[in-house]
Amino acid sequence: MRPLVLAAALALIAGPALAQFPPPGVYACVSENGANLGELTLFVAGDYSFKNVDGNSASGQVASAGTDVNPLSGPLKDMQLTGMFATDDSGKTTFRFTGADGLEVICR
């Protein structure tokens, strides 16, 4: 009985962390050298919109597992970006994406 109770307690503690999803919001995106790439707007449930520096906007869907972010459709998928996010103690979230061609994108 004791191992079962311990396993249930651990599942309750770990559950919220595993179900983590990036917070909705508007994030400015730059390349690793600081060049402006556009703006990522993340909506609830993984919908997003990306507006590039020319003002063109397209939308898509992302999936999240833990802190990993994987585009399922839209411009981030077209750029072959995969990434992760982190939220600091002040509540500021930063996304770091890497493309198949080595492109590094940071959105804050």
N, CA, C and O atoms as CSV, one atom per row, in Angstrom:
chain,resi,resn,atom,element,x,y,z
A,1,MET,N,N,0.821,-1.192,0.000
A,1,MET,CA,C,0.000,0.000,0.000
A,1,MET,C,C,0.867,1.258,0.000
A,1,MET,O,O,0.562,2.213,-0.715
A,2,ARG,N,N,1.935,1.274,0.786
A,2,ARG,CA,C,2.791,2.445,0.886
A,2,ARG,C,C,3.407,2.816,-0.465
A,2,ARG,O,O,3.408,4.000,-0.801
A,3,PRO,N,N,3.938,1.862,-1.271
A,3,PRO,CA,C,4.486,2.237,-2.578
A,3,PRO,C,C,3.429,2.863,-3.499
A,3,PRO,O,O,3.743,3.762,-4.280
A,4,LEU,N,N,2.197,2.398,-3.411
A,4,LEU,CA,C,1.127,2.946,-4.236
A,4,LEU,C,C,0.838,4.390,-3.861
A,4,LEU,O,O,0.644,5.232,-4.738
A,5,VAL,N,N,0.808,4.682,-2.580
A,5,VAL,CA,C,0.560,6.051,-2.111
A,5,VAL,C,C,1.700,6.959,-2.550
A,5,VAL,O,O,1.461,8.081,-2.996
A,6,LEU,N,N,2.929,6.489,-2.429
A,6,LEU,CA,C,4.088,7.269,-2.852
A,6,LEU,C,C,4.046,7.531,-4.356
A,6,LEU,O,O,4.331,8.649,-4.787
A,7,ALA,N,N,3.705,6.547,-5.150
A,7,ALA,CA,C,3.614,6.714,-6.605
A,7,ALA,C,C,2.528,7.719,-6.965
A,7,ALA,O,O,2.714,8.536,-7.867
A,8,ALA,N,N,1.399,7.664,-6.270
A,8,ALA,CA,C,0.312,8.619,-6.538
A,8,ALA,C,C,0.738,10.034,-6.184
A,8,ALA,O,O,0.422,10.973,-6.915
A,9,ALA,N,N,1.446,10.203,-5.081
A,9,ALA,CA,C,1.911,11.531,-4.679
A,9,ALA,C,C,2.901,12.092,-5.701
A,9,ALA,O,O,2.837,13.270,-6.049
A,10,LEU,N,N,3.802,11.258,-6.172
A,10,LEU,CA,C,4.770,11.703,-7.180
A,10,LEU,C,C,4.070,12.082,-8.490
A,10,LEU,O,O,4.463,13.051,-9.139
A,11,ALA,N,N,3.059,11.343,-8.873
A,11,ALA,CA,C,2.316,11.651,-10.098
A,11,ALA,C,C,1.619,12.999,-9.983
A,11,ALA,O,O,1.575,13.753,-10.956
A,12,LEU,N,N,1.081,13.312,-8.828
A,12,LEU,CA,C,0.419,14.599,-8.630
A,12,LEU,C,C,1.406,15.751,-8.698
A,12,LEU,O,O,1.082,16.813,-9.229
A,13,ILE,N,N,2.598,15.555,-8.172
A,13,ILE,CA,C,3.620,16.594,-8.207
A,13,ILE,C,C,4.147,16.784,-9.624
A,13,ILE,O,O,4.317,17.922,-10.062
A,14,ALA,N,N,4.406,15.719,-10.341
A,14,ALA,CA,C,4.992,15.789,-11.679
A,14,ALA,C,C,3.971,16.159,-12.744
A,14,ALA,O,O,4.346,16.714,-13.777
A,15,GLY,N,N,2.706,15.873,-12.530
A,15,GLY,CA,C,1.671,16.106,-13.529
A,15,GLY,C,C,1.628,17.507,-14.088
A,15,GLY,O,O,1.680,17.653,-15.309
A,16,PRO,N,N,1.537,18.556,-13.275
A,16,PRO,CA,C,1.463,19.897,-13.817
A,16,PRO,C,C,2.684,20.292,-14.635
A,16,PRO,O,O,2.544,21.002,-15.631
A,17,ALA,N,N,3.860,19.862,-14.251
A,17,ALA,CA,C,5.062,20.204,-15.000
A,17,ALA,C,C,5.048,19.568,-16.379
A,17,ALA,O,O,5.496,20.182,-17.347
A,18,LEU,N,N,4.541,18.350,-16.483
A,18,LEU,CA,C,4.495,17.669,-17.767
A,18,LEU,C,C,3.434,18.257,-18.684
A,18,LEU,O,O,3.542,18.146,-19.905
A,19,ALA,N,N,2.422,18.875,-18.117
A,19,ALA,CA,C,1.333,19.439,-18.901
A,19,ALA,C,C,1.581,20.900,-19.252
A,19,ALA,O,O,0.676,21.582,-19.732
A,20,GLN,N,N,2.769,21.378,-19.023
A,20,GLN,CA,C,3.115,22.776,-19.244
A,20,GLN,C,C,2.893,23.170,-20.706
A,20,GLN,O,O,3.200,22.401,-21.618
A,21,PHE,N,N,2.357,24.372,-20.920
A,21,PHE,CA,C,2.174,24.895,-22.265
A,21,PHE,C,C,2.657,26.327,-22.276
A,21,PHE,O,O,2.473,27.040,-21.290
A,22,PRO,N,N,3.276,26.776,-23.371
A,22,PRO,CA,C,3.785,28.149,-23.406
A,22,PRO,C,C,2.662,29.158,-23.179
A,22,PRO,O,O,1.552,28.970,-23.677
A,23,PRO,N,N,2.938,30.215,-22.441
A,23,PRO,CA,C,1.903,31.204,-22.185
A,23,PRO,C,C,1.563,32.009,-23.437
A,23,PRO,O,O,2.459,32.403,-24.183
A,24,PRO,N,N,0.270,32.255,-23.670
A,24,PRO,CA,C,-0.127,33.094,-24.799
A,24,PRO,C,C,0.475,34.489,-24.653
A,24,PRO,O,O,0.710,34.962,-23.541
A,25,GLY,N,N,0.718,35.132,-25.772
A,25,GLY,CA,C,1.266,36.482,-25.749
A,25,GLY,C,C,1.897,36.843,-27.071
A,25,GLY,O,O,1.882,36.059,-28.021
A,26,VAL,N,N,2.452,38.040,-27.122
A,26,VAL,CA,C,3.134,38.550,-28.315
A,26,VAL,C,C,4.625,38.594,-28.002
A,26,VAL,O,O,5.043,39.162,-26.994
A,27,TYR,N,N,5.418,37.990,-28.874
A,27,TYR,CA,C,6.858,37.865,-28.660
A,27,TYR,C,C,7.620,38.406,-29.871
A,27,TYR,O,O,7.345,38.019,-31.007
A,28,ALA,N,N,8.571,39.298,-29.624
A,28,ALA,CA,C,9.437,39.812,-30.692
A,28,ALA,C,C,10.517,38.773,-30.966
A,28,ALA,O,O,11.135,38.253,-30.037
A,29,CYS,N,N,10.745,38.471,-32.254
A,29,CYS,CA,C,11.702,37.427,-32.631
A,29,CYS,C,C,12.901,38.020,-33.361
A,29,CYS,O,O,12.753,38.860,-34.248
A,30,VAL,N,N,14.082,37.572,-32.975
A,30,VAL,CA,C,15.333,38.009,-33.586
A,30,VAL,C,C,16.200,36.790,-33.898
A,30,VAL,O,O,16.019,35.715,-33.327
A,31,SER,N,N,17.140,36.985,-34.813
A,31,SER,CA,C,18.119,35.926,-35.097
A,31,SER,C,C,19.182,35.950,-34.014
A,31,SER,O,O,19.184,36.834,-33.158
A,32,GLU,N,N,20.090,34.976,-34.050
A,32,GLU,CA,C,21.143,34.893,-33.039
A,32,GLU,C,C,22.047,36.123,-33.050
A,32,GLU,O,O,22.682,36.430,-32.041
A,33,ASN,N,N,22.113,36.842,-34.195
A,33,ASN,CA,C,22.944,38.052,-34.255
A,33,ASN,C,C,22.146,39.323,-33.993
A,33,ASN,O,O,22.671,40.426,-34.149
A,34,GLY,N,N,20.874,39.178,-33.594
A,34,GLY,CA,C,20.056,40.317,-33.212
A,34,GLY,C,C,19.205,40.925,-34.313
A,34,GLY,O,O,18.498,41.904,-34.071
A,35,ALA,N,N,19.256,40.367,-35.519
A,35,ALA,CA,C,18.455,40.894,-36.622
A,35,ALA,C,C,16.970,40.617,-36.378
A,35,ALA,O,O,16.597,39.499,-36.023
A,36,ASN,N,N,16.135,41.621,-36.566
A,36,ASN,CA,C,14.700,41.478,-36.381
A,36,ASN,C,C,14.137,40.511,-37.414
A,36,ASN,O,O,14.369,40.679,-38.611
A,37,LEU,N,N,13.398,39.497,-36.960
A,37,LEU,CA,C,12.783,38.526,-37.862
A,37,LEU,C,C,11.265,38.664,-37.931
A,37,LEU,O,O,10.648,38.239,-38.908
A,38,GLY,N,N,10.661,39.257,-36.901
A,38,GLY,CA,C,9.221,39.399,-36.905
A,38,GLY,C,C,8.629,39.260,-35.529
A,38,GLY,O,O,9.301,39.461,-34.517
A,39,GLU,N,N,7.349,38.910,-35.508
A,39,GLU,CA,C,6.601,38.858,-34.267
A,39,GLU,C,C,5.770,37.578,-34.199
A,39,GLU,O,O,5.010,37.267,-35.116
A,40,LEU,N,N,5.926,36.857,-33.118
A,40,LEU,CA,C,5.168,35.635,-32.867
A,40,LEU,C,C,4.050,35.950,-31.886
A,40,LEU,O,O,4.302,36.444,-30.787
A,41,THR,N,N,2.822,35.665,-32.281
A,41,THR,CA,C,1.679,35.808,-31.380
A,41,THR,C,C,1.158,34.411,-31.097
A,41,THR,O,O,0.701,33.709,-31.999
A,42,LEU,N,N,1.234,34.017,-29.837
A,42,LEU,CA,C,0.794,32.687,-29.429
A,42,LEU,C,C,-0.564,32.804,-28.746
A,42,LEU,O,O,-0.743,33.584,-27.810
A,43,PHE,N,N,-1.508,32.020,-29.230
A,43,PHE,CA,C,-2.855,32.002,-28.682
A,43,PHE,C,C,-3.041,30.749,-27.828
A,43,PHE,O,O,-2.160,29.890,-27.780
A,44,VAL,N,N,-4.156,30.650,-27.173
A,44,VAL,CA,C,-4.487,29.487,-26.349
A,44,VAL,C,C,-4.571,28.237,-27.233
A,44,VAL,O,O,-4.968,28.320,-28.395
A,45,ALA,N,N,-4.205,27.109,-26.690
A,45,ALA,CA,C,-4.322,25.792,-27.333
A,45,ALA,C,C,-3.375,25.591,-28.514
A,45,ALA,O,O,-3.627,24.726,-29.354
A,46,GLY,N,N,-2.290,26.369,-28.600
A,46,GLY,CA,C,-1.281,26.110,-29.612
A,46,GLY,C,C,-1.453,26.818,-30.934
A,46,GLY,O,O,-0.613,26.649,-31.818
A,47,ASP,N,N,-2.497,27.603,-31.115
A,47,ASP,CA,C,-2.622,28.389,-32.336
A,47,ASP,C,C,-1.629,29.544,-32.261
A,47,ASP,O,O,-1.392,30.094,-31.185
A,48,TYR,N,N,-1.054,29.909,-33.395
A,48,TYR,CA,C,-0.131,31.033,-33.413
A,48,TYR,C,C,-0.226,31.772,-34.739
A,48,TYR,O,O,-0.756,31.267,-35.729
A,49,SER,N,N,0.308,32.985,-34.720
A,49,SER,CA,C,0.436,33.797,-35.918
A,49,SER,C,C,1.863,34.329,-35.923
A,49,SER,O,O,2.401,34.684,-34.874
A,50,PHE,N,N,2.471,34.383,-37.097
A,50,PHE,CA,C,3.809,34.941,-37.221
A,50,PHE,C,C,3.779,36.023,-38.287
A,50,PHE,O,O,3.400,35.770,-39.431
A,51,LYS,N,N,4.184,37.235,-37.905
A,51,LYS,CA,C,4.251,38.355,-38.841
A,51,LYS,C,C,5.717,38.671,-39.073
A,51,LYS,O,O,6.443,39.016,-38.140
A,52,ASN,N,N,6.156,38.551,-40.341
A,52,ASN,CA,C,7.563,38.824,-40.626
A,52,ASN,C,C,7.806,40.327,-40.732
A,52,ASN,O,O,6.869,41.118,-40.627
A,53,VAL,N,N,9.059,40.721,-40.939
A,53,VAL,CA,C,9.423,42.136,-40.959
A,53,VAL,C,C,8.790,42.885,-42.124
A,53,VAL,O,O,8.691,44.111,-42.077
A,54,ASP,N,N,8.362,42.184,-43.165
A,54,ASP,CA,C,7.682,42.812,-44.292
A,54,ASP,C,C,6.205,43.059,-44.002
A,54,ASP,O,O,5.508,43.680,-44.805
A,55,GLY,N,N,5.726,42.574,-42.854
A,55,GLY,CA,C,4.332,42.755,-42.478
A,55,GLY,C,C,3.429,41.616,-42.909
A,55,GLY,O,O,2.235,41.630,-42.612
A,56,ASN,N,N,3.982,40.624,-43.608
A,56,ASN,CA,C,3.187,39.464,-44.014
A,56,ASN,C,C,2.948,38.574,-42.808
A,56,ASN,O,O,3.863,38.304,-42.030
A,57,SER,N,N,1.710,38.123,-42.659
A,57,SER,CA,C,1.339,37.316,-41.510
A,57,SER,C,C,0.738,35.995,-41.971
A,57,SER,O,O,-0.006,35.943,-42.950
A,58,ALA,N,N,1.070,34.937,-41.255
A,58,ALA,CA,C,0.506,33.617,-41.518
A,58,ALA,C,C,0.311,32.931,-40.175
A,58,ALA,O,O,0.952,33.295,-39.189
A,59,SER,N,N,-0.560,31.952,-40.136
A,59,SER,CA,C,-0.842,31.290,-38.871
A,59,SER,C,C,-0.600,29.800,-38.963
A,59,SER,O,O,-0.446,29.240,-40.048
A,60,GLY,N,N,-0.569,29.171,-37.802
A,60,GLY,CA,C,-0.345,27.737,-37.730
A,60,GLY,C,C,-0.653,27.219,-36.349
A,60,GLY,O,O,-1.314,27.878,-35.547
A,61,GLN,N,N,-0.162,26.023,-36.087
A,61,GLN,CA,C,-0.413,25.331,-34.828
A,61,GLN,C,C,0.900,24.753,-34.318
A,61,GLN,O,O,1.698,24.235,-35.099
A,62,VAL,N,N,1.127,24.842,-33.000
A,62,VAL,CA,C,2.289,24.213,-32.375
A,62,VAL,C,C,1.817,23.199,-31.347
A,62,VAL,O,O,0.733,23.321,-30.777
A,63,ALA,N,N,2.650,22.202,-31.125
A,63,ALA,CA,C,2.429,21.228,-30.063
A,63,ALA,C,C,3.498,21.459,-29.007
A,63,ALA,O,O,4.609,21.886,-29.323
A,64,SER,N,N,3.168,21.180,-27.767
A,64,SER,CA,C,4.118,21.368,-26.685
A,64,SER,C,C,4.099,20.149,-25.781
A,64,SER,O,O,3.040,19.642,-25.412
A,65,ALA,N,N,5.283,19.693,-25.435
A,65,ALA,CA,C,5.453,18.605,-24.474
A,65,ALA,C,C,6.527,19.047,-23.498
A,65,ALA,O,O,7.691,19.194,-23.869
A,66,GLY,N,N,6.135,19.257,-22.254
A,66,GLY,CA,C,7.083,19.820,-21.297
A,66,GLY,C,C,7.430,21.221,-21.746
A,66,GLY,O,O,6.544,22.064,-21.885
A,67,THR,N,N,8.698,21.483,-21.974
A,67,THR,CA,C,9.115,22.801,-22.463
A,67,THR,C,C,9.479,22.780,-23.948
A,67,THR,O,O,9.910,23.799,-24.489
A,68,ASP,N,N,9.313,21.635,-24.613
A,68,ASP,CA,C,9.592,21.544,-26.051
A,68,ASP,C,C,8.425,22.120,-26.846
A,68,ASP,O,O,7.265,21.939,-26.476
A,69,VAL,N,N,8.735,22.810,-27.931
A,69,VAL,CA,C,7.724,23.390,-28.814
A,69,VAL,C,C,8.019,22.910,-30.228
A,69,VAL,O,O,9.114,23.124,-30.749
A,70,ASN,N,N,7.027,22.254,-30.853
A,70,ASN,CA,C,7.201,21.732,-32.203
A,70,ASN,C,C,6.073,22.232,-33.099
A,70,ASN,O,O,4.909,21.908,-32.862
A,71,PRO,N,N,6.400,23.014,-34.122
A,71,PRO,CA,C,5.377,23.490,-35.052
A,71,PRO,C,C,4.762,22.335,-35.836
A,71,PRO,O,O,5.473,21.486,-36.374
A,72,LEU,N,N,3.435,22.317,-35.891
A,72,LEU,CA,C,2.718,21.307,-36.649
A,72,LEU,C,C,2.356,21.816,-38.040
A,72,LEU,O,O,2.227,21.036,-38.983
A,73,SER,N,N,2.192,23.145,-38.158
A,73,SER,CA,C,1.818,23.756,-39.430
A,73,SER,C,C,2.208,25.229,-39.397
A,73,SER,O,O,2.594,25.758,-38.355
A,74,GLY,N,N,2.103,25.878,-40.544
A,74,GLY,CA,C,2.339,27.310,-40.627
A,74,GLY,C,C,3.790,27.693,-40.861
A,74,GLY,O,O,4.623,26.843,-41.176
A,75,PRO,N,N,4.091,28.993,-40.703
A,75,PRO,CA,C,5.419,29.503,-41.051
A,75,PRO,C,C,6.568,28.939,-40.219
A,75,PRO,O,O,7.669,28.767,-40.742
A,76,LEU,N,N,6.343,28.650,-38.946
A,76,LEU,CA,C,7.427,28.061,-38.147
A,76,LEU,C,C,7.785,26.676,-38.670
A,76,LEU,O,O,8.960,26.308,-38.703
A,77,LYS,N,N,6.784,25.911,-39.077
A,77,LYS,CA,C,7.045,24.591,-39.675
A,77,LYS,C,C,7.747,24.757,-41.023
A,77,LYS,O,O,8.673,24.013,-41.345
A,78,ASP,N,N,7.294,25.748,-41.813
A,78,ASP,CA,C,7.922,26.005,-43.114
A,78,ASP,C,C,9.401,26.340,-42.959
A,78,ASP,O,O,10.214,25.977,-43.809
A,79,MET,N,N,9.754,27.038,-41.863
A,79,MET,CA,C,11.161,27.375,-41.587
A,79,MET,C,C,11.893,26.219,-40.925
A,79,MET,O,O,13.073,26.345,-40.596
A,80,GLN,N,N,11.211,25.089,-40.722
A,80,GLN,CA,C,11.763,23.884,-40.093
A,80,GLN,C,C,12.346,24.176,-38.710
A,80,GLN,O,O,13.425,23.695,-38.367
A,81,LEU,N,N,11.617,24.973,-37.920
A,81,LEU,CA,C,12.072,25.337,-36.585
A,81,LEU,C,C,11.495,24.389,-35.537
A,81,LEU,O,O,10.318,24.032,-35.594
A,82,THR,N,N,12.306,23.996,-34.609
A,82,THR,CA,C,11.869,23.299,-33.403
A,82,THR,C,C,12.522,24.019,-32.234
A,82,THR,O,O,13.565,24.652,-32.396
A,83,GLY,N,N,11.926,23.928,-31.081
A,83,GLY,CA,C,12.527,24.676,-29.992
A,83,GLY,C,C,12.013,24.325,-28.632
A,83,GLY,O,O,11.437,23.264,-28.394
A,84,MET,N,N,12.251,25.280,-27.730
A,84,MET,CA,C,11.858,25.124,-26.338
A,84,MET,C,C,11.553,26.499,-25.789
A,84,MET,O,O,11.897,27.515,-26.392
A,85,PHE,N,N,10.906,26.518,-24.645
A,85,PHE,CA,C,10.641,27.782,-23.981
A,85,PHE,C,C,10.968,27.663,-22.512
A,85,PHE,O,O,11.001,26.570,-21.947
A,86,ALA,N,N,11.209,28.811,-21.903
A,86,ALA,CA,C,11.462,28.873,-20.466
A,86,ALA,C,C,10.830,30.157,-19.941
A,86,ALA,O,O,10.852,31.193,-20.606
A,87,THR,N,N,10.270,30.074,-18.744
A,87,THR,CA,C,9.705,31.241,-18.088
A,87,THR,C,C,10.499,31.493,-16.824
A,87,THR,O,O,10.637,30.605,-15.983
A,88,ASP,N,N,11.029,32.719,-16.686
A,88,ASP,CA,C,11.859,33.026,-15.518
A,88,ASP,C,C,10.985,33.384,-14.311
A,88,ASP,O,O,9.757,33.394,-14.399
A,89,ASP,N,N,11.634,33.674,-13.198
A,89,ASP,CA,C,10.925,33.954,-11.949
A,89,ASP,C,C,10.046,35.198,-12.027
A,89,ASP,O,O,9.087,35.330,-11.267
A,90,SER,N,N,10.370,36.114,-12.947
A,90,SER,CA,C,9.561,37.326,-13.075
A,90,SER,C,C,8.375,37.124,-14.022
A,90,SER,O,O,7.568,38.034,-14.213
A,91,GLY,N,N,8.271,35.922,-14.618
A,91,GLY,CA,C,7.159,35.616,-15.513
A,91,GLY,C,C,7.440,35.884,-16.974
A,91,GLY,O,O,6.542,35.750,-17.805
A,92,LYS,N,N,8.669,36.263,-17.313
A,92,LYS,CA,C,9.033,36.537,-18.702
A,92,LYS,C,C,9.385,35.223,-19.407
A,92,LYS,O,O,10.211,34.449,-18.924
A,93,THR,N,N,8.747,34.988,-20.550
A,93,THR,CA,C,8.968,33.761,-21.307
A,93,THR,C,C,9.850,34.033,-22.515
A,93,THR,O,O,9.680,35.037,-23.207
A,94,THR,N,N,10.788,33.136,-22.763
A,94,THR,CA,C,11.683,33.218,-23.916
A,94,THR,C,C,11.607,31.905,-24.677
A,94,THR,O,O,11.684,30.825,-24.092
A,95,PHE,N,N,11.453,32.016,-26.004
A,95,PHE,CA,C,11.471,30.859,-26.889
A,95,PHE,C,C,12.806,30.825,-27.601
A,95,PHE,O,O,13.324,31.869,-27.998
A,96,ARG,N,N,13.373,29.635,-27.769
A,96,ARG,CA,C,14.599,29.431,-28.546
A,96,ARG,C,C,14.316,28.343,-29.562
A,96,ARG,O,O,14.052,27.193,-29.211
A,97,PHE,N,N,14.375,28.728,-30.830
A,97,PHE,CA,C,14.123,27.799,-31.931
A,97,PHE,C,C,15.401,27.586,-32.709
A,97,PHE,O,O,16.230,28.489,-32.817
A,98,THR,N,N,15.560,26.394,-33.250
A,98,THR,CA,C,16.684,26.066,-34.122
A,98,THR,C,C,16.125,25.471,-35.399
A,98,THR,O,O,15.251,24.604,-35.362
A,99,GLY,N,N,16.636,25.942,-36.529
A,99,GLY,CA,C,16.211,25.434,-37.821
A,99,GLY,C,C,17.142,24.359,-38.336
A,99,GLY,O,O,18.271,24.223,-37.864
A,100,ALA,N,N,16.669,23.601,-39.300
A,100,ALA,CA,C,17.472,22.525,-39.904
A,100,ALA,C,C,18.728,23.087,-40.548
A,100,ALA,O,O,19.745,22.399,-40.631
A,101,ASP,N,N,18.664,24.344,-41.009
A,101,ASP,CA,C,19.816,24.960,-41.652
A,101,ASP,C,C,20.734,25.681,-40.668
A,101,ASP,O,O,21.661,26.379,-41.078
A,102,GLY,N,N,20.475,25.513,-39.362
A,102,GLY,CA,C,21.295,26.141,-38.340
A,102,GLY,C,C,20.779,27.478,-37.866
A,102,GLY,O,O,21.370,28.079,-36.969
A,103,LEU,N,N,19.697,27.961,-38.442
A,103,LEU,CA,C,19.120,29.233,-38.028
A,103,LEU,C,C,18.710,29.179,-36.559
A,103,LEU,O,O,18.031,28.242,-36.139
A,104,GLU,N,N,19.112,30.165,-35.788
A,104,GLU,CA,C,18.730,30.277,-34.388
A,104,GLU,C,C,17.785,31.469,-34.261
A,104,GLU,O,O,18.110,32.571,-34.703
A,105,VAL,N,N,16.617,31.250,-33.659
A,105,VAL,CA,C,15.616,32.290,-33.489
A,105,VAL,C,C,15.268,32.392,-32.008
A,105,VAL,O,O,14.988,31.383,-31.359
A,106,ILE,N,N,15.287,33.611,-31.477
A,106,ILE,CA,C,14.939,33.857,-30.093
A,106,ILE,C,C,13.751,34.801,-30.083
A,106,ILE,O,O,13.790,35.863,-30.704
A,107,CYS,N,N,12.689,34.415,-29.376
A,107,CYS,CA,C,11.482,35.239,-29.269
A,107,CYS,C,C,11.240,35.553,-27.801
A,107,CYS,O,O,11.175,34.660,-26.956
A,108,ARG,N,N,11.108,36.853,-27.518
A,108,ARG,CA,C,10.877,37.307,-26.127
A,108,ARG,C,C,9.697,38.240,-26.085
A,108,ARG,O,O,9.336,38.732,-25.016
